[in-house]
Amino acid sequence: MSKYLLVTLVLLIAVTVWRHKHRKTVARRPRPASPRPAAAMVRCAHCGVHLPQTDAVPAGQQHYCSPAHRQLGPRPGPQSV
């Protein structure tokens, strides 16, 4: 009877030690960074490329991908991408 009690006690101690160590490793893991909010995308009025609004060159209601395309102005007709 004492043999089973000793085995149970050893198993209980082993599980307790394992859980204690496992809990420490989980606490050390770095938390993932929060995702960035999606940037508003706009389309270049000249070439049709999509780019973040913060990188676009504005001209009134139009947006351009570069100052050179802003000088060329909007392309007439449907834009193929």
PyMOL Python script that loads the backbone (N, CA, C, O; Angstrom):
from pymol import cmd

cmd.read_pdbstr("""\
ATOM      1  N   MET A   1       0.813  -1.187   0.000  1.00  0.00           N
ATOM      2  CA  MET A   1       0.000   0.000   0.000  1.00  0.00           C
ATOM      3  C   MET A   1       0.866   1.264   0.000  1.00  0.00           C
ATOM      4  O   MET A   1       0.556   2.227  -0.701  1.00  0.00           O
ATOM      5  N   SER A   2       1.941   1.264   0.777  1.00  0.00           N
ATOM      6  CA  SER A   2       2.813   2.437   0.833  1.00  0.00           C
ATOM      7  C   SER A   2       3.551   2.634  -0.490  1.00  0.00           C
ATOM      8  O   SER A   2       3.954   3.752  -0.812  1.00  0.00           O
ATOM      9  N   LYS A   3       3.733   1.543  -1.270  1.00  0.00           N
ATOM     10  CA  LYS A   3       4.384   1.644  -2.576  1.00  0.00           C
ATOM     11  C   LYS A   3       3.535   2.503  -3.509  1.00  0.00           C
ATOM     12  O   LYS A   3       4.078   3.358  -4.209  1.00  0.00           O
ATOM     13  N   TYR A   4       2.236   2.302  -3.536  1.00  0.00           N
ATOM     14  CA  TYR A   4       1.340   3.088  -4.389  1.00  0.00           C
ATOM     15  C   TYR A   4       1.260   4.535  -3.927  1.00  0.00           C
ATOM     16  O   TYR A   4       1.181   5.449  -4.748  1.00  0.00           O
ATOM     17  N   LEU A   5       1.281   4.742  -2.635  1.00  0.00           N
ATOM     18  CA  LEU A   5       1.271   6.088  -2.098  1.00  0.00           C
ATOM     19  C   LEU A   5       2.544   6.833  -2.488  1.00  0.00           C
ATOM     20  O   LEU A   5       2.480   8.013  -2.831  1.00  0.00           O
ATOM     21  N   LEU A   6       3.692   6.173  -2.444  1.00  0.00           N
ATOM     22  CA  LEU A   6       4.963   6.774  -2.825  1.00  0.00           C
ATOM     23  C   LEU A   6       4.980   7.119  -4.317  1.00  0.00           C
ATOM     24  O   LEU A   6       5.435   8.201  -4.687  1.00  0.00           O
ATOM     25  N   VAL A   7       4.494   6.223  -5.179  1.00  0.00           N
ATOM     26  CA  VAL A   7       4.439   6.470  -6.621  1.00  0.00           C
ATOM     27  C   VAL A   7       3.508   7.644  -6.914  1.00  0.00           C
ATOM     28  O   VAL A   7       3.836   8.497  -7.739  1.00  0.00           O
ATOM     29  N   THR A   8       2.374   7.698  -6.264  1.00  0.00           N
ATOM     30  CA  THR A   8       1.422   8.789  -6.458  1.00  0.00           C
ATOM     31  C   THR A   8       2.030  10.114  -6.019  1.00  0.00           C
ATOM     32  O   THR A   8       1.869  11.126  -6.701  1.00  0.00           O
ATOM     33  N   LEU A   9       2.717  10.116  -4.900  1.00  0.00           N
ATOM     34  CA  LEU A   9       3.357  11.319  -4.400  1.00  0.00           C
ATOM     35  C   LEU A   9       4.450  11.810  -5.355  1.00  0.00           C
ATOM     36  O   LEU A   9       4.551  13.010  -5.608  1.00  0.00           O
ATOM     37  N   VAL A  10       5.268  10.899  -5.885  1.00  0.00           N
ATOM     38  CA  VAL A  10       6.312  11.270  -6.847  1.00  0.00           C
ATOM     39  C   VAL A  10       5.693  11.839  -8.121  1.00  0.00           C
ATOM     40  O   VAL A  10       6.182  12.839  -8.647  1.00  0.00           O
ATOM     41  N   LEU A  11       4.630  11.220  -8.623  1.00  0.00           N
ATOM     42  CA  LEU A  11       3.952  11.725  -9.825  1.00  0.00           C
ATOM     43  C   LEU A  11       3.349  13.107  -9.578  1.00  0.00           C
ATOM     44  O   LEU A  11       3.436  13.983 -10.438  1.00  0.00           O
ATOM     45  N   LEU A  12       2.750  13.303  -8.430  1.00  0.00           N
ATOM     46  CA  LEU A  12       2.156  14.593  -8.093  1.00  0.00           C
ATOM     47  C   LEU A  12       3.229  15.686  -8.045  1.00  0.00           C
ATOM     48  O   LEU A  12       3.015  16.788  -8.550  1.00  0.00           O
ATOM     49  N   ILE A  13       4.373  15.386  -7.445  1.00  0.00           N
ATOM     50  CA  ILE A  13       5.475  16.354  -7.390  1.00  0.00           C
ATOM     51  C   ILE A  13       6.004  16.635  -8.795  1.00  0.00           C
ATOM     52  O   ILE A  13       6.287  17.787  -9.124  1.00  0.00           O
ATOM     53  N   ALA A  14       6.142  15.605  -9.624  1.00  0.00           N
ATOM     54  CA  ALA A  14       6.638  15.790 -11.000  1.00  0.00           C
ATOM     55  C   ALA A  14       5.696  16.664 -11.811  1.00  0.00           C
ATOM     56  O   ALA A  14       6.143  17.549 -12.540  1.00  0.00           O
ATOM     57  N   VAL A  15       4.398  16.423 -11.691  1.00  0.00           N
ATOM     58  CA  VAL A  15       3.422  17.232 -12.434  1.00  0.00           C
ATOM     59  C   VAL A  15       3.448  18.669 -11.945  1.00  0.00           C
ATOM     60  O   VAL A  15       3.364  19.596 -12.751  1.00  0.00           O
ATOM     61  N   THR A  16       3.562  18.871 -10.641  1.00  0.00           N
ATOM     62  CA  THR A  16       3.602  20.229 -10.089  1.00  0.00           C
ATOM     63  C   THR A  16       4.832  20.984 -10.581  1.00  0.00           C
ATOM     64  O   THR A  16       4.736  22.150 -10.963  1.00  0.00           O
ATOM     65  N   VAL A  17       5.985  20.321 -10.574  1.00  0.00           N
ATOM     66  CA  VAL A  17       7.218  20.965 -11.058  1.00  0.00           C
ATOM     67  C   VAL A  17       7.106  21.270 -12.543  1.00  0.00           C
ATOM     68  O   VAL A  17       7.505  22.349 -12.980  1.00  0.00           O
ATOM     69  N   TRP A  18       6.573  20.342 -13.322  1.00  0.00           N
ATOM     70  CA  TRP A  18       6.430  20.564 -14.776  1.00  0.00           C
ATOM     71  C   TRP A  18       5.504  21.748 -15.054  1.00  0.00           C
ATOM     72  O   TRP A  18       5.813  22.586 -15.901  1.00  0.00           O
ATOM     73  N   ARG A  19       4.377  21.823 -14.352  1.00  0.00           N
ATOM     74  CA  ARG A  19       3.430  22.922 -14.561  1.00  0.00           C
ATOM     75  C   ARG A  19       4.052  24.256 -14.166  1.00  0.00           C
ATOM     76  O   ARG A  19       3.838  25.270 -14.828  1.00  0.00           O
ATOM     77  N   HIS A  20       4.827  24.247 -13.077  1.00  0.00           N
ATOM     78  CA  HIS A  20       5.476  25.482 -12.626  1.00  0.00           C
ATOM     79  C   HIS A  20       6.476  25.979 -13.676  1.00  0.00           C
ATOM     80  O   HIS A  20       6.513  27.173 -13.971  1.00  0.00           O
ATOM     81  N   LYS A  21       7.277  25.087 -14.238  1.00  0.00           N
ATOM     82  CA  LYS A  21       8.241  25.477 -15.272  1.00  0.00           C
ATOM     83  C   LYS A  21       7.532  25.902 -16.554  1.00  0.00           C
ATOM     84  O   LYS A  21       7.953  26.857 -17.206  1.00  0.00           O
ATOM     85  N   HIS A  22       6.478  25.212 -16.913  1.00  0.00           N
ATOM     86  CA  HIS A  22       5.730  25.538 -18.131  1.00  0.00           C
ATOM     87  C   HIS A  22       5.095  26.920 -18.005  1.00  0.00           C
ATOM     88  O   HIS A  22       5.075  27.681 -18.972  1.00  0.00           O
ATOM     89  N   ARG A  23       4.594  27.238 -16.863  1.00  0.00           N
ATOM     90  CA  ARG A  23       3.970  28.537 -16.638  1.00  0.00           C
ATOM     91  C   ARG A  23       4.999  29.654 -16.781  1.00  0.00           C
ATOM     92  O   ARG A  23       4.666  30.723 -17.293  1.00  0.00           O
ATOM     93  N   LYS A  24       6.226  29.441 -16.348  1.00  0.00           N
ATOM     94  CA  LYS A  24       7.273  30.452 -16.480  1.00  0.00           C
ATOM     95  C   LYS A  24       7.650  30.684 -17.935  1.00  0.00           C
ATOM     96  O   LYS A  24       7.865  31.829 -18.332  1.00  0.00           O
ATOM     97  N   THR A  25       7.735  29.629 -18.741  1.00  0.00           N
ATOM     98  CA  THR A  25       8.107  29.808 -20.150  1.00  0.00           C
ATOM     99  C   THR A  25       7.005  30.517 -20.908  1.00  0.00           C
ATOM    100  O   THR A  25       7.296  31.287 -21.823  1.00  0.00           O
ATOM    101  N   VAL A  26       5.762  30.287 -20.562  1.00  0.00           N
ATOM    102  CA  VAL A  26       4.659  30.973 -21.233  1.00  0.00           C
ATOM    103  C   VAL A  26       4.702  32.452 -20.889  1.00  0.00           C
ATOM    104  O   VAL A  26       4.437  33.292 -21.750  1.00  0.00           O
ATOM    105  N   ALA A  27       5.033  32.790 -19.643  1.00  0.00           N
ATOM    106  CA  ALA A  27       5.086  34.188 -19.233  1.00  0.00           C
ATOM    107  C   ALA A  27       6.229  34.932 -19.918  1.00  0.00           C
ATOM    108  O   ALA A  27       6.127  36.146 -20.098  1.00  0.00           O
ATOM    109  N   ARG A  28       7.309  34.261 -20.306  1.00  0.00           N
ATOM    110  CA  ARG A  28       8.460  34.903 -20.936  1.00  0.00           C
ATOM    111  C   ARG A  28       8.260  35.194 -22.413  1.00  0.00           C
ATOM    112  O   ARG A  28       8.975  36.021 -22.977  1.00  0.00           O
ATOM    113  N   ARG A  29       7.313  34.540 -23.043  1.00  0.00           N
ATOM    114  CA  ARG A  29       7.104  34.751 -24.484  1.00  0.00           C
ATOM    115  C   ARG A  29       6.673  36.189 -24.742  1.00  0.00           C
ATOM    116  O   ARG A  29       5.786  36.702 -24.059  1.00  0.00           O
ATOM    117  N   PRO A  30       7.289  36.839 -25.718  1.00  0.00           N
ATOM    118  CA  PRO A  30       6.866  38.207 -26.030  1.00  0.00           C
ATOM    119  C   PRO A  30       5.480  38.208 -26.676  1.00  0.00           C
ATOM    120  O   PRO A  30       5.132  37.318 -27.452  1.00  0.00           O
ATOM    121  N   ARG A  31       4.731  39.198 -26.343  1.00  0.00           N
ATOM    122  CA  ARG A  31       3.385  39.306 -26.918  1.00  0.00           C
ATOM    123  C   ARG A  31       3.501  39.845 -28.341  1.00  0.00           C
ATOM    124  O   ARG A  31       4.335  40.709 -28.611  1.00  0.00           O
ATOM    125  N   PRO A  32       2.687  39.349 -29.231  1.00  0.00           N
ATOM    126  CA  PRO A  32       2.754  39.855 -30.609  1.00  0.00           C
ATOM    127  C   PRO A  32       2.305  41.316 -30.666  1.00  0.00           C
ATOM    128  O   PRO A  32       1.416  41.742 -29.929  1.00  0.00           O
ATOM    129  N   ALA A  33       2.935  42.059 -31.550  1.00  0.00           N
ATOM    130  CA  ALA A  33       2.596  43.471 -31.707  1.00  0.00           C
ATOM    131  C   ALA A  33       1.193  43.596 -32.277  1.00  0.00           C
ATOM    132  O   ALA A  33       0.748  42.759 -33.062  1.00  0.00           O
ATOM    133  N   SER A  34       0.517  44.637 -31.877  1.00  0.00           N
ATOM    134  CA  SER A  34      -0.836  44.832 -32.397  1.00  0.00           C
ATOM    135  C   SER A  34      -0.742  45.206 -33.873  1.00  0.00           C
ATOM    136  O   SER A  34       0.157  45.953 -34.261  1.00  0.00           O
ATOM    137  N   PRO A  35      -1.642  44.706 -34.691  1.00  0.00           N
ATOM    138  CA  PRO A  35      -1.568  44.994 -36.124  1.00  0.00           C
ATOM    139  C   PRO A  35      -1.831  46.474 -36.402  1.00  0.00           C
ATOM    140  O   PRO A  35      -2.619  47.128 -35.719  1.00  0.00           O
ATOM    141  N   ARG A  36      -1.151  46.970 -37.417  1.00  0.00           N
ATOM    142  CA  ARG A  36      -1.342  48.364 -37.804  1.00  0.00           C
ATOM    143  C   ARG A  36      -2.691  48.517 -38.498  1.00  0.00           C
ATOM    144  O   ARG A  36      -3.158  47.593 -39.164  1.00  0.00           O
ATOM    145  N   PRO A  37      -3.307  49.663 -38.345  1.00  0.00           N
ATOM    146  CA  PRO A  37      -4.557  49.885 -39.070  1.00  0.00           C
ATOM    147  C   PRO A  37      -4.279  49.962 -40.575  1.00  0.00           C
ATOM    148  O   PRO A  37      -3.211  50.412 -40.988  1.00  0.00           O
ATOM    149  N   ALA A  38      -5.209  49.538 -41.361  1.00  0.00           N
ATOM    150  CA  ALA A  38      -5.036  49.542 -42.816  1.00  0.00           C
ATOM    151  C   ALA A  38      -4.960  50.979 -43.326  1.00  0.00           C
ATOM    152  O   ALA A  38      -5.718  51.848 -42.895  1.00  0.00           O
ATOM    153  N   ALA A  39      -4.035  51.209 -44.247  1.00  0.00           N
ATOM    154  CA  ALA A  39      -3.878  52.534 -44.831  1.00  0.00           C
ATOM    155  C   ALA A  39      -4.873  52.715 -45.965  1.00  0.00           C
ATOM    156  O   ALA A  39      -5.175  51.774 -46.699  1.00  0.00           O
ATOM    157  N   ALA A  40      -5.377  53.928 -46.098  1.00  0.00           N
ATOM    158  CA  ALA A  40      -6.291  54.243 -47.199  1.00  0.00           C
ATOM    159  C   ALA A  40      -5.498  54.227 -48.499  1.00  0.00           C
ATOM    160  O   ALA A  40      -4.435  54.841 -48.592  1.00  0.00           O
ATOM    161  N   MET A  41      -6.013  53.526 -49.496  1.00  0.00           N
ATOM    162  CA  MET A  41      -5.322  53.416 -50.776  1.00  0.00           C
ATOM    163  C   MET A  41      -6.010  54.313 -51.798  1.00  0.00           C
ATOM    164  O   MET A  41      -7.235  54.441 -51.800  1.00  0.00           O
ATOM    165  N   VAL A  42      -5.213  54.931 -52.666  1.00  0.00           N
ATOM    166  CA  VAL A  42      -5.728  55.765 -53.753  1.00  0.00           C
ATOM    167  C   VAL A  42      -5.089  55.314 -55.058  1.00  0.00           C
ATOM    168  O   VAL A  42      -4.093  54.591 -55.064  1.00  0.00           O
ATOM    169  N   ARG A  43      -5.676  55.751 -56.149  1.00  0.00           N
ATOM    170  CA  ARG A  43      -5.194  55.360 -57.474  1.00  0.00           C
ATOM    171  C   ARG A  43      -4.618  56.577 -58.190  1.00  0.00           C
ATOM    172  O   ARG A  43      -5.210  57.657 -58.180  1.00  0.00           O
ATOM    173  N   CYS A  44      -3.473  56.391 -58.801  1.00  0.00           N
ATOM    174  CA  CYS A  44      -2.854  57.474 -59.570  1.00  0.00           C
ATOM    175  C   CYS A  44      -3.754  57.785 -60.756  1.00  0.00           C
ATOM    176  O   CYS A  44      -4.150  56.887 -61.499  1.00  0.00           O
ATOM    177  N   ALA A  45      -4.077  59.076 -60.929  1.00  0.00           N
ATOM    178  CA  ALA A  45      -4.965  59.489 -62.016  1.00  0.00           C
ATOM    179  C   ALA A  45      -4.305  59.353 -63.376  1.00  0.00           C
ATOM    180  O   ALA A  45      -4.995  59.366 -64.396  1.00  0.00           O
ATOM    181  N   HIS A  46      -2.988  59.222 -63.417  1.00  0.00           N
ATOM    182  CA  HIS A  46      -2.299  59.112 -64.702  1.00  0.00           C
ATOM    183  C   HIS A  46      -2.046  57.655 -65.104  1.00  0.00           C
ATOM    184  O   HIS A  46      -2.432  57.237 -66.195  1.00  0.00           O
ATOM    185  N   CYS A  47      -1.398  56.885 -64.227  1.00  0.00           N
ATOM    186  CA  CYS A  47      -1.008  55.520 -64.616  1.00  0.00           C
ATOM    187  C   CYS A  47      -1.891  54.437 -63.997  1.00  0.00           C
ATOM    188  O   CYS A  47      -1.850  53.288 -64.437  1.00  0.00           O
ATOM    189  N   GLY A  48      -2.681  54.780 -62.993  1.00  0.00           N
ATOM    190  CA  GLY A  48      -3.596  53.810 -62.412  1.00  0.00           C
ATOM    191  C   GLY A  48      -3.015  52.955 -61.291  1.00  0.00           C
ATOM    192  O   GLY A  48      -3.710  52.085 -60.766  1.00  0.00           O
ATOM    193  N   VAL A  49      -1.764  53.182 -60.913  1.00  0.00           N
ATOM    194  CA  VAL A  49      -1.164  52.387 -59.839  1.00  0.00           C
ATOM    195  C   VAL A  49      -1.814  52.768 -58.508  1.00  0.00           C
ATOM    196  O   VAL A  49      -2.124  53.937 -58.275  1.00  0.00           O
ATOM    197  N   HIS A  50      -2.017  51.783 -57.644  1.00  0.00           N
ATOM    198  CA  HIS A  50      -2.578  52.028 -56.317  1.00  0.00           C
ATOM    199  C   HIS A  50      -1.438  52.207 -55.323  1.00  0.00           C
ATOM    200  O   HIS A  50      -0.451  51.473 -55.354  1.00  0.00           O
ATOM    201  N   LEU A  51      -1.586  53.194 -54.440  1.00  0.00           N
ATOM    202  CA  LEU A  51      -0.569  53.471 -53.435  1.00  0.00           C
ATOM    203  C   LEU A  51      -1.245  54.044 -52.193  1.00  0.00           C
ATOM    204  O   LEU A  51      -2.365  54.549 -52.273  1.00  0.00           O
ATOM    205  N   PRO A  52      -0.562  53.968 -51.035  1.00  0.00           N
ATOM    206  CA  PRO A  52      -1.152  54.546 -49.826  1.00  0.00           C
ATOM    207  C   PRO A  52      -1.373  56.045 -49.991  1.00  0.00           C
ATOM    208  O   PRO A  52      -0.574  56.734 -50.625  1.00  0.00           O
ATOM    209  N   GLN A  53      -2.443  56.531 -49.425  1.00  0.00           N
ATOM    210  CA  GLN A  53      -2.780  57.942 -49.566  1.00  0.00           C
ATOM    211  C   GLN A  53      -1.695  58.836 -48.971  1.00  0.00           C
ATOM    212  O   GLN A  53      -1.485  59.957 -49.434  1.00  0.00           O
ATOM    213  N   THR A  54      -1.007  58.337 -47.945  1.00  0.00           N
ATOM    214  CA  THR A  54       0.056  59.138 -47.328  1.00  0.00           C
ATOM    215  C   THR A  54       1.252  59.322 -48.264  1.00  0.00           C
ATOM    216  O   THR A  54       2.001  60.286 -48.106  1.00  0.00           O
ATOM    217  N   ASP A  55       1.452  58.423 -49.237  1.00  0.00           N
ATOM    218  CA  ASP A  55       2.561  58.525 -50.188  1.00  0.00           C
ATOM    219  C   ASP A  55       2.164  59.229 -51.479  1.00  0.00           C
ATOM    220  O   ASP A  55       3.030  59.533 -52.299  1.00  0.00           O
ATOM    221  N   ALA A  56       0.889  59.493 -51.678  1.00  0.00           N
ATOM    222  CA  ALA A  56       0.400  60.069 -52.932  1.00  0.00           C
ATOM    223  C   ALA A  56       0.663  61.572 -52.982  1.00  0.00           C
ATOM    224  O   ALA A  56       0.795  62.236 -51.953  1.00  0.00           O
ATOM    225  N   VAL A  57       0.736  62.090 -54.215  1.00  0.00           N
ATOM    226  CA  VAL A  57       0.881  63.526 -54.456  1.00  0.00           C
ATOM    227  C   VAL A  57      -0.513  64.043 -54.808  1.00  0.00           C
ATOM    228  O   VAL A  57      -1.022  63.745 -55.888  1.00  0.00           O
ATOM    229  N   PRO A  58      -1.137  64.812 -53.916  1.00  0.00           N
ATOM    230  CA  PRO A  58      -2.508  65.271 -54.172  1.00  0.00           C
ATOM    231  C   PRO A  58      -2.546  66.472 -55.113  1.00  0.00           C
ATOM    232  O   PRO A  58      -1.627  67.290 -55.152  1.00  0.00           O
ATOM    233  N   ALA A  59      -3.625  66.545 -55.857  1.00  0.00           N
ATOM    234  CA  ALA A  59      -3.895  67.705 -56.711  1.00  0.00           C
ATOM    235  C   ALA A  59      -5.414  67.836 -56.810  1.00  0.00           C
ATOM    236  O   ALA A  59      -6.041  67.244 -57.689  1.00  0.00           O
ATOM    237  N   GLY A  60      -5.986  68.606 -55.913  1.00  0.00           N
ATOM    238  CA  GLY A  60      -7.445  68.732 -55.870  1.00  0.00           C
ATOM    239  C   GLY A  60      -8.064  67.408 -55.446  1.00  0.00           C
ATOM    240  O   GLY A  60      -7.724  66.867 -54.394  1.00  0.00           O
ATOM    241  N   GLN A  61      -8.972  66.887 -56.265  1.00  0.00           N
ATOM    242  CA  GLN A  61      -9.614  65.605 -55.992  1.00  0.00           C
ATOM    243  C   GLN A  61      -8.822  64.429 -56.544  1.00  0.00           C
ATOM    244  O   GLN A  61      -9.166  63.279 -56.269  1.00  0.00           O
ATOM    245  N   GLN A  62      -7.770  64.687 -57.315  1.00  0.00           N
ATOM    246  CA  GLN A  62      -6.958  63.647 -57.932  1.00  0.00           C
ATOM    247  C   GLN A  62      -5.747  63.317 -57.048  1.00  0.00           C
ATOM    248  O   GLN A  62      -5.311  64.133 -56.237  1.00  0.00           O
ATOM    249  N   HIS A  63      -5.224  62.115 -57.226  1.00  0.00           N
ATOM    250  CA  HIS A  63      -3.999  61.697 -56.552  1.00  0.00           C
ATOM    251  C   HIS A  63      -3.050  61.126 -57.605  1.00  0.00           C
ATOM    252  O   HIS A  63      -3.479  60.489 -58.568  1.00  0.00           O
ATOM    253  N   TYR A  64      -1.762  61.364 -57.405  1.00  0.00           N
ATOM    254  CA  TYR A  64      -0.749  60.906 -58.347  1.00  0.00           C
ATOM    255  C   TYR A  64       0.353  60.183 -57.590  1.00  0.00           C
ATOM    256  O   TYR A  64       0.564  60.423 -56.401  1.00  0.00           O
ATOM    257  N   CYS A  65       1.059  59.289 -58.292  1.00  0.00           N
ATOM    258  CA  CYS A  65       2.126  58.517 -57.658  1.00  0.00           C
ATOM    259  C   CYS A  65       3.440  59.279 -57.627  1.00  0.00           C
ATOM    260  O   CYS A  65       4.340  58.909 -56.873  1.00  0.00           O
ATOM    261  N   SER A  66       3.578  60.333 -58.425  1.00  0.00           N
ATOM    262  CA  SER A  66       4.818  61.107 -58.455  1.00  0.00           C
ATOM    263  C   SER A  66       4.522  62.525 -58.947  1.00  0.00           C
ATOM    264  O   SER A  66       3.489  62.769 -59.570  1.00  0.00           O
ATOM    265  N   PRO A  67       5.430  63.451 -58.664  1.00  0.00           N
ATOM    266  CA  PRO A  67       5.244  64.813 -59.183  1.00  0.00           C
ATOM    267  C   PRO A  67       5.242  64.854 -60.717  1.00  0.00           C
ATOM    268  O   PRO A  67       4.565  65.694 -61.312  1.00  0.00           O
ATOM    269  N   ALA A  68       5.994  63.956 -61.357  1.00  0.00           N
ATOM    270  CA  ALA A  68       6.020  63.932 -62.829  1.00  0.00           C
ATOM    271  C   ALA A  68       4.642  63.569 -63.387  1.00  0.00           C
ATOM    272  O   ALA A  68       4.197  64.165 -64.367  1.00  0.00           O
ATOM    273  N   HIS A  69       3.971  62.607 -62.779  1.00  0.00           N
ATOM    274  CA  HIS A  69       2.636  62.235 -63.251  1.00  0.00           C
ATOM    275  C   HIS A  69       1.624  63.331 -62.919  1.00  0.00           C
ATOM    276  O   HIS A  69       0.629  63.492 -63.625  1.00  0.00           O
ATOM    277  N   ARG A  70       1.874  64.078 -61.855  1.00  0.00           N
ATOM    278  CA  ARG A  70       0.989  65.200 -61.530  1.00  0.00           C
ATOM    279  C   ARG A  70       1.087  66.262 -62.617  1.00  0.00           C
ATOM    280  O   ARG A  70       0.080  66.855 -63.004  1.00  0.00           O
ATOM    281  N   GLN A  71       2.323  66.506 -63.116  1.00  0.00           N
ATOM    282  CA  GLN A  71       2.495  67.490 -64.187  1.00  0.00           C
ATOM    283  C   GLN A  71       1.853  67.018 -65.485  1.00  0.00           C
ATOM    284  O   GLN A  71       1.331  67.835 -66.245  1.00  0.00           O
ATOM    285  N   LEU A  72       1.882  65.696 -65.756  1.00  0.00           N
ATOM    286  CA  LEU A  72       1.276  65.168 -66.976  1.00  0.00           C
ATOM    287  C   LEU A  72      -0.242  65.190 -66.915  1.00  0.00           C
ATOM    288  O   LEU A  72      -0.906  65.224 -67.951  1.00  0.00           O
ATOM    289  N   GLY A  73      -0.789  65.172 -65.721  1.00  0.00           N
ATOM    290  CA  GLY A  73      -2.243  65.242 -65.550  1.00  0.00           C
ATOM    291  C   GLY A  73      -2.896  63.881 -65.732  1.00  0.00           C
ATOM    292  O   GLY A  73      -2.222  62.884 -65.989  1.00  0.00           O
ATOM    293  N   PRO A  74      -4.217  63.854 -65.596  1.00  0.00           N
ATOM    294  CA  PRO A  74      -4.933  62.581 -65.717  1.00  0.00           C
ATOM    295  C   PRO A  74      -4.916  62.065 -67.152  1.00  0.00           C
ATOM    296  O   PRO A  74      -4.973  62.839 -68.108  1.00  0.00           O
ATOM    297  N   ARG A  75      -4.836  60.759 -67.282  1.00  0.00           N
ATOM    298  CA  ARG A  75      -4.842  60.122 -68.590  1.00  0.00           C
ATOM    299  C   ARG A  75      -6.303  60.028 -69.053  1.00  0.00           C
ATOM    300  O   ARG A  75      -7.166  59.579 -68.298  1.00  0.00           O
ATOM    301  N   PRO A  76      -6.573  60.442 -70.269  1.00  0.00           N
ATOM    302  CA  PRO A  76      -7.954  60.348 -70.764  1.00  0.00           C
ATOM    303  C   PRO A  76      -8.321  58.899 -71.088  1.00  0.00           C
ATOM    304  O   PRO A  76      -7.463  58.096 -71.456  1.00  0.00           O
ATOM    305  N   GLY A  77      -9.590  58.583 -70.949  1.00  0.00           N
ATOM    306  CA  GLY A  77     -10.077  57.254 -71.302  1.00  0.00           C
ATOM    307  C   GLY A  77      -9.881  56.261 -70.155  1.00  0.00           C
ATOM    308  O   GLY A  77      -9.370  56.607 -69.089  1.00  0.00           O
ATOM    309  N   PRO A  78     -10.304  55.009 -70.405  1.00  0.00           N
ATOM    310  CA  PRO A  78     -10.175  53.974 -69.360  1.00  0.00           C
ATOM    311  C   PRO A  78      -8.721  53.629 -69.110  1.00  0.00           C
ATOM    312  O   PRO A  78      -7.911  53.551 -70.034  1.00  0.00           O
ATOM    313  N   GLN A  79      -8.412  53.426 -67.851  1.00  0.00           N
ATOM    314  CA  GLN A  79      -7.037  53.074 -67.483  1.00  0.00           C
ATOM    315  C   GLN A  79      -6.941  51.572 -67.343  1.00  0.00           C
ATOM    316  O   GLN A  79      -7.743  50.953 -66.642  1.00  0.00           O
ATOM    317  N   SER A  80      -5.955  50.979 -68.013  1.00  0.00           N
ATOM    318  CA  SER A  80      -5.736  49.540 -67.851  1.00  0.00           C
ATOM    319  C   SER A  80      -4.684  49.338 -66.792  1.00  0.00           C
ATOM    320  O   SER A  80      -3.686  50.057 -66.752  1.00  0.00           O
ATOM    321  N   VAL A  81      -4.905  48.356 -65.928  1.00  0.00           N
ATOM    322  CA  VAL A  81      -3.964  48.089 -64.852  1.00  0.00           C
ATOM    323  C   VAL A  81      -3.261  46.804 -65.090  1.00  0.00           C
ATOM    324  O   VAL A  81      -2.421  46.402 -64.286  1.00  0.00           O
TER     325      VAL A  81
END
""", "prot")
cmd.dss("prot")
cmd.show_as("cartoon", "prot")
cmd.util.cbc("prot")
cmd.orient("prot")
